[in-house]
Amino acid sequence: MLPDEIISEILSPALKVSEELFSDTSDVSPFSNYKPSTSDYLLVCKDWLRVATPLLYNVVVIRSKAQANALQQVLKTNPEFGRFIKMLRVEGGFGTAMHTILKSSPNITDLFITLSIYSSDNTGGLCKGLPLINPHRIILVDPNVLKPLKNKQLDALKKALFTCIRSWSNLRIFGYPHAGRYSQLSPWAVKATELSQLLAQTQVHTVTFDSLDSIPHWIATLYTIPSLEVLQFQRPLDEHLISKIESDPRLRKLAKYTRIHKPTHIEPDIAPSLNPFFVPMQFASEETRETIWRRVLFFAMYTEEMRSPTFSCHPSDLYPSRIPILCVSKYFHRLALPYLLESVRLSFNVPGLAQLLEKAPHLGSSIRRIFTAAVPTAYSIHRQAILEVFRHTPRLEVLAPIAEVPFHITMSAFEELGKIAGDSLQELRVFLSNAEVSLSSLQRFTSLRALDLGGYRLSGEDHRGKPPSNVLMTVQELRIRERSVVELLANIRLGSLRTLVLPWTPKPMPAVEDLIKMHGEKLHHLTLGSLHGFRVLEFCPNLTDIKLLDREDLEKLIPDNQHRALVKISSAGLPKNADPEEVEAMLDMYPNLREIEFRYLKWPTTEHEISKSSAVPLAESLLLKNIKVLDSEGRQWTPRLKTGKQSRKVS
């Protein structure tokens, strides 16, 4: 058996709420993201229950009426638990339960209260309970800057707070609510001045500000507080604000702050070698040495990370510049240079890369991936440079943009790409400059897996003749940007096609329907700009996920019969004025559906927002059917604790 002190040390990291989180004044509460309840630790055994209870109740965060009611019941049953509460964060009104909580918690030293109170909130319990405590620190936040709230519940809470602030004899630290980007606006300046005058009647010695983007004129009112010793700026300040502080003698004397840290790369201290003539692997064979050093340099040049188009190529503390590695020796230069060139980012550096490949053509075979940013192709120097780069990349596998920024190339560059890298290229995502492309030029790309080709039209000869049977046979993912090519592609076999993207929203087009009818049985993934009443699922029996770009198309997706393959639906959002019960009934047509994503949805973070959300009841009812609902960030909604009335309403 472990002594209680050891168990306490083990459980403390899991149960304690950090000071940083408790005092966080961000617009979105750091406690709004759902996490499994830490109270589960108390269920492990009686020893853990005994030791963990004081740790669990040391810092209490209340974000809903249901939580307040639950805590009230606990304190009524076990009044001694209230003595463990030292820090209390209240993010709302939460009714009469707050009176019981405050009455049962005489040892509260730190109190956090939000002034984001709506007329539907009940602050009666807070107003009645605040005089029963005597905190050392209070933090107020008022996030509704642009649209100030005005209601009786908020007025009552402010009145009770101001009365208590005058009477709390232990109050020494005050967190200012009227500070931030809009601290100079006249309504807030008036409120800040009034609050400063109130603090002059207290024994406060420290006033804290979460953030300021300027030094407001009303800060001088704080100098009238007789006991004031410190004005604490919580977040680092830039040099402009620091100069303002230093120019005011009173403020300079009171202010405490840190400067914004500008990271600088510090080279690690490396002890000098005891043997300066030591040569690593001196007696190993050349083949062994190269194999080992190549593996070391593979990681030193973070080659794997560079293979992702989203990886930043700009040097940082974690990923410093790779160039110094090439400068160690000729041996390192020879072995590391292929890793430097394996994944290339193209932007304004196109002419420089072209010159390098002209001088050393053999280096072009090292280039496997080219990720593109915006390139001014209007300039002839860049058009010619891009053409020159393609002439030296016989082993190129990927040509794709870093983001959704079109990379324009000329028809001659496209043809050169097909001649040189047609056998190796697996992913091609470019825009042609209004060029005419023949199917025979596409036949050169024999290894393509993903094709996204825009800004072109197919040759008229291709429309008159029978399309070749072996064009684009290896393509698994196809994005069609040009409406003019849909009809022709509907007559091509595309034997490997699994993913089809039609991102635009045309008028009803028979060619689109023909394309889906032709390839529907092969498709597993489909993105459509608009359905236009077309029953797409009838022709795609093996589709596992579908992405709809039109919000209203979700209601039009219903198949005549159950679709058993569909696992995920992605939609822009809930249809306007949609009835959650009707949407839920519609989704019953997909017995194996496990996930639905609303790309323009953001989960509410406060009890007030949750009560007004139409997506929350839908998400909770679908969760009972084992269907997850995701928002724009891919986060699943997780039900919160509810009062008895709310639970009955949901059920």
C-alpha positions as CSV (number, residue, x, y, z in Angstrom):
1,M,0.0,0.0,0.0
2,L,1.3,3.4,-0.9
3,P,1.1,6.3,1.6
4,D,-1.5,9.0,0.9
5,E,1.3,11.6,0.2
6,I,2.6,9.4,-2.7
7,I,-0.8,8.8,-4.1
8,S,-1.5,12.5,-4.0
9,E,1.7,13.3,-6.0
10,I,0.7,10.7,-8.6
11,L,-2.9,12.0,-9.0
12,S,-2.1,15.7,-8.8
13,P,-1.1,16.2,-12.5
14,A,-4.3,14.6,-13.7
15,L,-6.7,16.3,-11.3
16,K,-5.3,19.8,-10.8
17,V,-6.4,22.7,-13.0
18,S,-3.5,25.0,-13.9
19,E,-3.4,28.6,-12.9
20,E,-3.0,29.5,-16.6
21,L,-6.3,27.7,-17.5
22,F,-8.2,29.0,-14.5
23,S,-7.4,32.7,-15.2
24,D,-7.7,32.4,-19.0
25,T,-9.9,35.3,-20.3
26,S,-10.1,34.3,-23.9
27,D,-13.4,34.9,-25.8
28,V,-13.8,31.1,-26.0
29,S,-13.4,29.4,-22.7
30,P,-10.5,26.9,-22.6
31,F,-13.0,24.6,-20.8
32,S,-15.4,24.5,-23.7
33,N,-13.6,21.6,-25.4
34,Y,-15.0,18.3,-24.0
35,K,-12.6,16.1,-22.1
36,P,-13.4,12.9,-20.1
37,S,-14.4,13.7,-16.5
38,T,-11.5,13.6,-14.1
39,S,-13.9,12.3,-11.4
40,D,-13.4,8.9,-12.9
41,Y,-10.1,8.6,-11.0
42,L,-12.2,8.6,-7.8
43,L,-13.8,5.3,-8.8
44,V,-10.6,3.3,-8.9
45,C,-10.5,2.4,-5.2
46,K,-11.3,3.8,-1.8
47,D,-7.7,5.0,-1.3
48,W,-7.9,7.0,-4.5
49,L,-11.3,8.3,-3.5
50,R,-10.0,9.6,-0.2
51,V,-6.9,11.2,-1.5
52,A,-8.3,12.5,-4.8
53,T,-11.4,14.2,-3.4
54,P,-9.6,17.3,-2.0
55,L,-7.7,17.6,-5.3
56,L,-10.8,17.3,-7.4
57,Y,-12.7,20.1,-5.5
58,N,-9.7,22.4,-5.1
59,V,-10.5,24.1,-8.4
60,V,-14.2,24.1,-9.5
61,V,-15.3,25.3,-13.0
62,I,-19.0,25.7,-13.6
63,R,-20.2,26.1,-17.2
64,S,-23.8,25.0,-17.1
65,K,-26.9,25.0,-14.9
66,A,-26.7,21.2,-14.8
67,Q,-23.2,21.3,-13.4
68,A,-24.3,23.8,-10.8
69,N,-27.3,21.7,-9.8
70,A,-25.1,18.6,-9.5
71,L,-22.5,20.4,-7.4
72,Q,-25.3,21.7,-5.2
73,Q,-26.6,18.2,-4.5
74,V,-23.1,17.0,-3.7
75,L,-22.5,19.8,-1.2
76,K,-25.9,19.2,0.4
77,T,-25.1,15.5,0.9
78,N,-21.4,16.1,1.8
79,P,-21.0,19.7,3.3
80,E,-17.4,19.0,4.2
81,F,-16.5,19.0,0.4
82,G,-17.2,22.7,0.2
83,R,-14.2,23.4,2.4
84,F,-11.9,22.0,-0.2
85,I,-13.0,24.6,-2.8
86,K,-10.3,27.3,-3.1
87,M,-10.7,28.5,-6.6
88,L,-14.1,28.9,-8.3
89,R,-14.7,29.8,-12.0
90,V,-18.3,30.7,-12.9
91,E,-19.1,31.1,-16.6
92,G,-22.8,32.2,-16.3
93,G,-25.7,32.8,-13.9
94,F,-26.9,29.2,-13.2
95,G,-29.8,30.0,-10.9
96,T,-30.3,29.4,-7.2
97,A,-27.8,26.6,-7.0
98,M,-25.0,29.1,-6.9
99,H,-26.2,30.4,-3.5
100,T,-25.8,26.9,-2.0
101,I,-22.4,26.5,-3.6
102,L,-21.1,29.8,-2.3
103,K,-22.6,29.3,1.1
104,S,-20.9,25.9,1.4
105,S,-17.5,27.2,0.2
106,P,-16.1,29.5,2.9
107,N,-12.5,29.0,1.9
108,I,-12.7,30.4,-1.6
109,T,-9.6,32.6,-2.3
110,D,-9.9,33.0,-6.1
111,L,-13.1,33.9,-7.9
112,F,-13.6,34.1,-11.7
113,I,-16.9,35.6,-13.0
114,T,-18.0,36.3,-16.5
115,L,-20.3,39.3,-17.2
116,S,-21.6,37.6,-20.3
117,I,-25.1,37.3,-18.8
118,Y,-28.2,37.0,-20.9
119,S,-31.8,37.8,-19.9
120,S,-32.5,34.0,-19.8
121,D,-29.8,33.6,-17.1
122,N,-30.7,33.7,-13.4
123,T,-28.2,35.5,-11.3
124,G,-30.2,35.4,-8.1
125,G,-28.1,32.7,-6.5
126,L,-24.9,34.5,-7.3
127,C,-26.1,37.8,-6.0
128,K,-27.3,36.2,-2.8
129,G,-24.2,34.1,-2.3
130,L,-21.4,36.6,-3.1
131,P,-21.6,38.4,0.3
132,L,-21.0,35.0,2.0
133,I,-17.4,34.7,0.7
134,N,-14.3,36.9,1.0
135,P,-11.8,36.1,-1.8
136,H,-8.2,37.3,-2.1
137,R,-8.5,37.6,-5.9
138,I,-11.3,38.2,-8.3
139,I,-11.1,38.1,-12.1
140,L,-13.9,39.6,-14.2
141,V,-14.3,39.2,-17.9
142,D,-16.7,41.0,-20.2
143,P,-16.3,39.6,-23.8
144,N,-19.3,41.4,-25.3
145,V,-17.5,44.5,-26.4
146,L,-19.0,45.4,-29.7
147,K,-22.6,44.5,-28.6
148,P,-22.8,45.2,-24.9
149,L,-25.5,43.2,-23.1
150,K,-28.2,45.0,-21.2
151,N,-30.7,43.1,-19.0
152,K,-32.0,43.0,-15.4
153,Q,-30.0,39.8,-14.5
154,L,-26.7,41.4,-15.6
155,D,-27.5,44.7,-13.8
156,A,-28.3,42.8,-10.6
157,L,-25.1,40.9,-10.8
158,K,-23.0,44.0,-11.3
159,K,-24.7,45.8,-8.4
160,A,-24.0,42.8,-6.1
161,L,-20.4,42.6,-7.3
162,F,-19.7,46.3,-6.8
163,T,-21.2,46.2,-3.3
164,C,-19.1,43.1,-2.4
165,I,-15.9,44.6,-3.8
166,R,-16.2,47.4,-1.4
167,S,-16.8,45.1,1.6
168,W,-14.4,42.2,0.8
169,S,-11.6,42.8,3.3
170,N,-9.4,40.1,1.9
171,L,-9.5,41.4,-1.7
172,R,-6.0,42.2,-2.9
173,I,-5.8,41.3,-6.6
174,F,-8.3,42.4,-9.2
175,G,-8.4,41.2,-12.8
176,Y,-9.7,44.1,-15.0
177,P,-12.5,43.2,-17.4
178,H,-12.5,46.4,-19.6
179,A,-9.2,45.9,-21.4
180,G,-8.2,44.6,-24.8
181,R,-8.5,45.7,-28.4
182,Y,-11.5,48.0,-27.7
183,S,-10.3,49.5,-24.5
184,Q,-10.3,53.1,-25.9
185,L,-14.0,53.0,-27.1
186,S,-15.9,55.6,-25.1
187,P,-18.6,53.3,-23.5
188,W,-15.8,51.0,-22.2
189,A,-13.6,53.9,-21.1
190,V,-16.5,55.2,-19.0
191,K,-17.1,51.8,-17.4
192,A,-13.4,51.4,-16.8
193,T,-13.2,54.8,-15.1
194,E,-16.2,54.0,-12.9
195,L,-14.6,50.7,-11.9
196,S,-11.3,52.4,-11.1
197,Q,-13.1,54.8,-8.8
198,L,-14.8,51.8,-7.1
199,L,-11.4,50.1,-6.5
200,A,-10.1,53.3,-4.8
201,Q,-12.4,52.3,-1.9
202,T,-10.7,48.9,-1.5
203,Q,-7.3,47.6,-0.3
204,V,-6.4,46.2,-3.7
205,H,-2.6,46.2,-4.3
206,T,-2.5,44.5,-7.7
207,V,-4.5,45.1,-10.8
208,T,-4.0,42.8,-13.8
209,F,-4.8,43.2,-17.5
210,D,-5.0,40.2,-19.8
211,S,-4.1,42.1,-22.9
212,L,-3.8,45.7,-24.2
213,D,-3.0,46.9,-27.7
214,S,-2.5,50.5,-26.5
215,I,-2.3,52.3,-23.2
216,P,-5.8,53.7,-22.6
217,H,-6.2,57.2,-21.1
218,W,-8.4,55.9,-18.3
219,I,-5.5,53.9,-16.8
220,A,-4.5,57.1,-15.0
221,T,-7.6,56.8,-12.9
222,L,-6.1,53.7,-11.3
223,Y,-3.4,55.8,-9.8
224,T,-6.0,57.1,-7.3
225,I,-6.1,53.6,-5.6
226,P,-4.2,54.3,-2.3
227,S,-3.0,50.8,-1.8
228,L,-2.0,50.1,-5.4
229,E,1.5,48.6,-5.8
230,V,1.5,46.8,-9.2
231,L,-0.2,47.1,-12.6
232,Q,0.4,43.6,-14.0
233,F,0.3,43.1,-17.8
234,Q,-0.3,39.4,-18.2
235,R,0.7,39.0,-21.9
236,P,4.1,40.1,-23.4
237,L,4.2,43.6,-24.7
238,D,5.8,44.9,-27.9
239,E,8.3,47.7,-27.9
240,H,5.8,50.4,-28.9
241,L,3.7,49.8,-25.7
242,I,6.8,49.5,-23.6
243,S,8.0,52.9,-24.8
244,K,4.6,54.4,-23.8
245,I,4.9,52.9,-20.3
246,E,8.4,54.2,-19.9
247,S,7.4,57.7,-20.9
248,D,4.9,57.9,-18.0
249,P,6.7,58.1,-14.6
250,R,3.8,56.8,-12.5
251,L,3.0,54.0,-14.9
252,R,6.7,53.1,-15.2
253,K,6.9,52.7,-11.4
254,L,3.8,50.5,-11.2
255,A,4.0,48.4,-14.4
256,K,5.2,44.9,-14.5
257,Y,5.5,43.2,-17.9
258,T,7.5,41.0,-20.1
259,R,8.7,41.7,-23.6
260,I,7.6,39.8,-26.7
261,H,10.2,37.1,-27.1
262,K,11.8,37.1,-30.5
263,P,13.2,33.6,-31.0
264,T,16.8,33.3,-32.0
265,H,18.4,30.1,-33.1
266,I,21.0,29.0,-30.6
267,E,23.5,26.5,-31.8
268,P,24.0,23.6,-29.3
269,D,27.2,23.5,-27.3
270,I,29.3,20.6,-28.6
271,A,32.3,19.5,-26.7
272,P,35.5,19.3,-28.7
273,S,36.6,15.9,-29.8
274,L,39.2,14.2,-27.6
275,N,40.8,13.0,-30.7
276,P,40.8,15.7,-33.4
277,F,42.1,13.2,-36.0
278,F,39.2,10.8,-35.5
279,V,37.4,9.7,-38.7
280,P,34.0,8.0,-38.2
281,M,33.9,4.5,-39.7
282,Q,37.5,4.9,-40.9
283,F,38.1,1.2,-41.5
284,A,34.6,0.4,-42.9
285,S,34.1,-0.2,-46.6
286,E,33.0,2.7,-48.7
287,E,29.7,1.0,-49.4
288,T,29.0,0.6,-45.7
289,R,30.0,4.2,-44.9
290,E,27.8,5.6,-47.7
291,T,24.8,3.5,-46.6
292,I,25.1,4.7,-43.0
293,W,25.7,8.3,-43.8
294,R,22.8,8.4,-46.3
295,R,20.5,7.2,-43.6
296,V,21.8,9.7,-41.1
297,L,21.4,12.5,-43.7
298,F,17.9,11.4,-44.6
299,F,16.8,12.3,-41.1
300,A,19.1,15.4,-40.8
301,M,17.6,16.8,-44.0
302,Y,14.0,15.9,-42.7
303,T,13.3,14.4,-46.1
304,E,10.1,12.6,-44.9
305,E,8.6,15.9,-43.7
306,M,9.4,17.7,-46.9
307,R,7.3,15.2,-48.8
308,S,4.2,16.8,-47.4
309,P,3.0,19.9,-49.4
310,T,1.8,21.5,-46.2
311,F,5.2,21.4,-44.5
312,S,6.8,24.8,-44.2
313,C,10.2,25.0,-45.9
314,H,11.1,28.2,-44.0
315,P,13.8,27.6,-41.3
316,S,12.7,27.4,-37.7
317,D,14.1,26.4,-34.3
318,L,12.8,22.9,-34.8
319,Y,13.7,22.6,-38.5
320,P,16.8,24.9,-39.2
321,S,18.2,25.5,-42.6
322,R,19.5,22.4,-44.4
323,I,22.1,24.3,-46.4
324,P,24.9,24.2,-43.7
325,I,24.8,20.4,-43.9
326,L,25.9,20.6,-47.5
327,C,28.8,22.8,-46.5
328,V,30.4,20.4,-44.1
329,S,32.5,18.7,-46.7
330,K,32.4,17.6,-50.4
331,Y,31.4,14.1,-49.2
332,F,28.4,15.4,-47.3
333,H,27.5,17.7,-50.2
334,R,27.4,14.7,-52.6
335,L,25.3,12.5,-50.3
336,A,22.9,15.2,-49.0
337,L,22.2,17.1,-52.3
338,P,19.7,14.5,-53.6
339,Y,17.7,14.8,-50.3
340,L,17.7,18.6,-50.7
341,L,16.3,18.3,-54.2
342,E,13.9,15.4,-53.7
343,S,11.0,17.7,-52.8
344,V,11.2,21.1,-54.3
345,R,9.0,24.2,-53.6
346,L,8.6,26.3,-56.8
347,S,7.7,30.0,-56.6
348,F,9.9,32.9,-57.6
349,N,12.9,30.6,-57.5
350,V,12.1,29.0,-60.8
351,P,14.8,30.7,-62.8
352,G,17.4,29.8,-60.2
353,L,16.4,26.1,-60.3
354,A,16.4,26.1,-64.1
355,Q,20.0,27.5,-64.1
356,L,21.2,24.9,-61.6
357,L,19.7,22.0,-63.7
358,E,21.3,23.4,-66.9
359,K,24.7,23.4,-65.3
360,A,24.3,20.0,-63.6
361,P,21.6,18.1,-65.6
362,H,22.2,14.9,-63.5
363,L,20.7,16.5,-60.5
364,G,17.3,16.6,-62.2
365,S,16.9,12.8,-61.6
366,S,16.8,13.5,-57.8
367,I,13.6,15.6,-58.1
368,R,10.6,13.5,-57.3
369,R,8.1,16.1,-56.1
370,I,7.5,19.6,-57.1
371,F,5.1,21.6,-55.0
372,T,4.0,24.9,-56.5
373,A,3.1,28.3,-55.1
374,A,2.0,31.4,-57.0
375,V,4.3,31.9,-60.0
376,P,4.1,35.0,-62.3
377,T,3.8,32.9,-65.5
378,A,3.0,36.0,-67.4
379,Y,6.7,36.8,-67.6
380,S,8.5,34.9,-70.4
381,I,11.5,34.3,-68.1
382,H,9.3,32.1,-65.8
383,R,7.6,30.3,-68.7
384,Q,10.9,29.4,-70.2
385,A,12.4,28.5,-66.8
386,I,9.4,26.1,-66.0
387,L,9.9,24.5,-69.4
388,E,13.7,24.0,-68.6
389,V,12.9,22.5,-65.2
390,F,10.6,19.9,-66.8
391,R,13.2,18.9,-69.3
392,H,15.5,17.7,-66.5
393,T,13.0,15.8,-64.2
394,P,12.7,12.3,-65.7
395,R,11.8,10.7,-62.4
396,L,9.2,13.3,-61.3
397,E,6.3,11.7,-59.4
398,V,4.2,14.6,-58.1
399,L,3.4,18.1,-59.5
400,A,0.9,19.7,-57.2
401,P,0.1,23.1,-55.6
402,I,0.9,23.8,-52.0
403,A,-2.6,25.2,-51.5
404,E,-5.6,25.8,-53.7
405,V,-3.5,28.2,-55.8
406,P,-3.6,27.4,-59.5
407,F,-0.2,26.7,-61.1
408,H,-0.4,27.7,-64.7
409,I,1.9,26.2,-67.4
410,T,2.0,26.5,-71.1
411,M,1.0,23.8,-73.6
412,S,4.6,23.4,-74.6
413,A,5.6,22.8,-70.9
414,F,2.7,20.3,-70.6
415,E,3.9,18.4,-73.7
416,E,7.5,18.4,-72.4
417,L,6.3,17.1,-69.1
418,G,4.6,14.2,-70.9
419,K,7.6,13.3,-72.9
420,I,10.1,13.5,-70.0
421,A,8.1,12.3,-67.0
422,G,5.1,10.6,-68.5
423,D,6.1,7.2,-67.3
424,S,6.9,8.3,-63.7
425,L,4.3,11.0,-62.9
426,Q,1.7,9.8,-60.5
427,E,0.0,13.0,-59.4
428,L,-0.6,16.0,-61.7
429,R,-2.5,19.1,-60.6
430,V,-1.9,22.1,-62.9
431,F,-3.8,24.7,-65.0
432,L,-3.1,25.1,-68.7
433,S,-3.3,28.6,-70.2
434,N,-6.5,28.1,-72.3
435,A,-4.8,25.4,-74.3
436,E,-6.3,22.7,-76.6
437,V,-5.3,19.2,-75.4
438,S,-5.6,16.0,-77.3
439,L,-6.3,12.6,-75.8
440,S,-3.1,11.4,-77.4
441,S,-1.1,13.9,-75.2
442,L,-2.8,12.5,-72.1
443,Q,-1.9,8.9,-73.2
444,R,1.7,9.7,-72.4
445,F,1.0,9.8,-68.7
446,T,0.9,6.0,-68.1
447,S,1.4,6.0,-64.3
448,L,-1.1,8.7,-63.2
449,R,-3.0,8.0,-60.1
450,A,-4.5,11.5,-59.5
451,L,-5.3,14.1,-62.2
452,D,-6.5,17.6,-61.7
453,L,-6.2,19.5,-65.0
454,G,-7.9,22.8,-65.6
455,G,-8.0,25.7,-68.0
456,Y,-8.1,23.6,-71.2
457,R,-10.4,22.2,-73.9
458,L,-10.2,18.9,-75.6
459,S,-9.2,18.7,-79.3
460,G,-12.1,18.8,-81.8
461,E,-10.8,15.7,-83.4
462,D,-11.3,13.8,-80.1
463,H,-15.0,14.7,-80.2
464,R,-15.5,13.4,-83.7
465,G,-13.6,10.2,-83.4
466,K,-13.8,7.2,-81.1
467,P,-11.8,7.8,-77.9
468,P,-8.8,5.5,-77.4
469,S,-9.5,2.7,-74.9
470,N,-6.2,3.0,-73.0
471,V,-6.2,6.7,-72.0
472,L,-6.1,7.5,-68.2
473,M,-6.5,3.8,-67.4
474,T,-4.4,4.1,-64.2
475,V,-6.2,7.3,-62.8
476,Q,-7.8,6.6,-59.5
477,E,-8.7,10.2,-58.6
478,L,-10.1,12.6,-61.2
479,R,-11.0,16.2,-60.7
480,I,-12.9,17.7,-63.7
481,R,-12.8,21.5,-63.8
482,E,-13.9,22.0,-67.4
483,R,-17.5,21.3,-68.3
484,S,-16.6,20.8,-72.0
485,V,-14.7,17.5,-71.3
486,V,-17.4,15.8,-69.3
487,E,-19.2,14.4,-72.3
488,L,-16.1,12.9,-73.8
489,L,-14.9,11.4,-70.5
490,A,-18.2,9.7,-70.1
491,N,-17.2,7.5,-73.1
492,I,-13.8,6.6,-71.8
493,R,-13.4,3.4,-69.7
494,L,-11.3,4.8,-66.8
495,G,-10.9,1.4,-65.4
496,S,-9.2,2.4,-62.1
497,L,-11.3,5.4,-61.2
498,R,-12.4,5.4,-57.5
499,T,-12.6,9.2,-56.7
500,L,-14.5,11.7,-58.8
501,V,-14.6,15.5,-58.1
502,L,-17.0,17.8,-59.9
503,P,-16.6,21.0,-57.9
504,W,-18.6,23.4,-60.0
505,T,-22.4,24.0,-59.9
506,P,-23.7,23.8,-63.5
507,K,-27.2,23.8,-64.7
508,P,-28.6,20.3,-65.1
509,M,-26.3,18.5,-67.6
510,P,-27.2,15.2,-69.2
511,A,-23.4,14.7,-69.7
512,V,-22.8,14.8,-65.9
513,E,-25.5,12.2,-65.4
514,D,-24.0,10.1,-68.2
515,L,-20.6,10.3,-66.7
516,I,-21.8,9.1,-63.3
517,K,-23.9,6.4,-64.8
518,M,-20.9,5.2,-66.8
519,H,-18.5,5.1,-63.8
520,G,-20.8,5.0,-60.8
521,E,-20.3,1.4,-59.9
522,K,-16.5,1.9,-59.6
523,L,-16.8,5.1,-57.4
524,H,-16.0,5.0,-53.7
525,H,-15.6,8.8,-53.2
526,L,-17.6,11.5,-54.9
527,T,-17.7,15.3,-54.7
528,L,-20.5,17.2,-56.4
529,G,-21.2,20.9,-56.8
530,S,-24.9,20.3,-57.1
531,L,-27.3,17.4,-57.6
532,H,-30.0,19.3,-59.5
533,G,-32.5,16.5,-58.5
534,F,-30.3,13.8,-60.0
535,R,-30.5,10.6,-57.9
536,V,-26.8,10.0,-57.9
537,L,-26.8,7.2,-55.3
538,E,-28.9,4.9,-57.5
539,F,-25.9,4.6,-59.8
540,C,-23.2,4.5,-57.2
541,P,-23.9,1.4,-55.1
542,N,-20.4,1.1,-53.7
543,L,-20.0,4.8,-52.7
544,T,-18.5,5.0,-49.2
545,D,-18.5,8.8,-48.8
546,I,-20.0,11.8,-50.7
547,K,-19.2,15.5,-50.4
548,L,-22.0,17.9,-51.3
549,L,-21.0,21.5,-52.0
550,D,-24.5,22.9,-52.0
551,R,-26.2,23.2,-48.6
552,E,-29.7,22.3,-49.9
553,D,-28.5,19.1,-51.6
554,L,-28.6,17.2,-48.3
555,E,-32.4,17.0,-48.4
556,K,-32.3,15.9,-52.1
557,L,-29.9,13.0,-51.5
558,I,-32.5,10.5,-50.4
559,P,-32.3,7.3,-52.4
560,D,-35.4,5.2,-53.4
561,N,-33.8,2.2,-51.5
562,Q,-31.5,2.0,-48.6
563,H,-27.8,2.6,-49.5
564,R,-25.8,0.2,-47.5
565,A,-22.3,1.2,-48.6
566,L,-22.4,4.9,-47.6
567,V,-20.3,5.6,-44.4
568,K,-19.8,9.4,-44.5
569,I,-21.6,12.4,-45.8
570,S,-20.0,15.8,-46.0
571,S,-22.3,18.8,-46.4
572,A,-21.9,22.6,-46.3
573,G,-24.3,22.7,-43.4
574,L,-27.8,22.0,-42.3
575,P,-30.4,23.1,-44.9
576,K,-32.0,26.4,-43.9
577,N,-35.2,25.9,-41.9
578,A,-34.4,22.1,-41.8
579,D,-36.4,20.1,-39.3
580,P,-33.9,17.9,-37.4
581,E,-36.4,15.1,-37.1
582,E,-36.8,15.1,-40.9
583,V,-33.1,15.1,-41.4
584,E,-32.8,12.2,-38.9
585,A,-35.5,10.3,-40.8
586,M,-33.7,10.9,-44.1
587,L,-30.4,9.5,-42.7
588,D,-32.2,6.3,-41.7
589,M,-31.9,5.4,-45.4
590,Y,-28.1,4.8,-44.8
591,P,-28.0,1.9,-42.3
592,N,-24.1,1.9,-42.2
593,L,-23.7,5.7,-42.0
594,R,-21.2,6.5,-39.2
595,E,-20.2,10.1,-39.8
596,I,-21.7,13.3,-41.1
597,E,-19.7,16.5,-41.5
598,F,-21.0,20.0,-41.7
599,R,-18.2,22.1,-43.1
600,Y,-19.6,25.5,-42.1
601,L,-20.7,24.5,-38.7
602,K,-18.9,25.5,-35.5
603,W,-20.0,24.0,-32.3
604,P,-21.4,26.4,-29.6
605,T,-19.2,26.9,-26.6
606,T,-21.6,28.4,-24.0
607,E,-24.8,27.2,-22.5
608,H,-26.6,30.1,-24.1
609,E,-25.3,29.2,-27.6
610,I,-26.0,25.5,-27.1
611,S,-29.7,26.2,-26.2
612,K,-30.2,28.0,-29.5
613,S,-28.3,25.6,-31.7
614,S,-30.3,23.4,-34.1
615,A,-27.3,21.2,-34.8
616,V,-26.8,20.1,-31.2
617,P,-30.1,18.2,-30.8
618,L,-29.6,16.6,-34.2
619,A,-26.0,15.5,-33.2
620,E,-27.2,14.1,-29.9
621,S,-30.1,12.1,-31.4
622,L,-27.8,10.7,-34.2
623,L,-25.2,9.7,-31.6
624,L,-27.8,7.3,-30.2
625,K,-27.7,5.7,-33.6
626,N,-23.9,5.5,-33.6
627,I,-23.5,8.4,-36.1
628,K,-20.9,11.0,-35.3
629,V,-21.6,14.7,-36.3
630,L,-18.5,16.7,-37.0
631,D,-18.0,20.5,-37.4
632,S,-15.7,22.5,-39.7
633,E,-12.6,21.5,-37.6
634,G,-13.5,17.8,-37.6
635,R,-14.5,17.8,-34.0
636,Q,-17.3,15.5,-32.8
637,W,-20.1,16.9,-30.7
638,T,-20.1,15.3,-27.2
639,P,-23.2,15.7,-25.1
640,R,-22.9,17.8,-21.9
641,L,-24.4,17.2,-18.5
642,K,-28.1,18.1,-18.5
643,T,-30.8,19.0,-16.0
644,G,-33.7,16.7,-15.5
645,K,-35.9,18.8,-17.7
646,Q,-33.4,18.9,-20.5
647,S,-32.8,15.1,-20.3
648,R,-36.6,14.4,-20.6
649,K,-36.7,16.8,-23.6
650,V,-33.9,15.0,-25.5
651,S,-35.3,11.6,-24.8
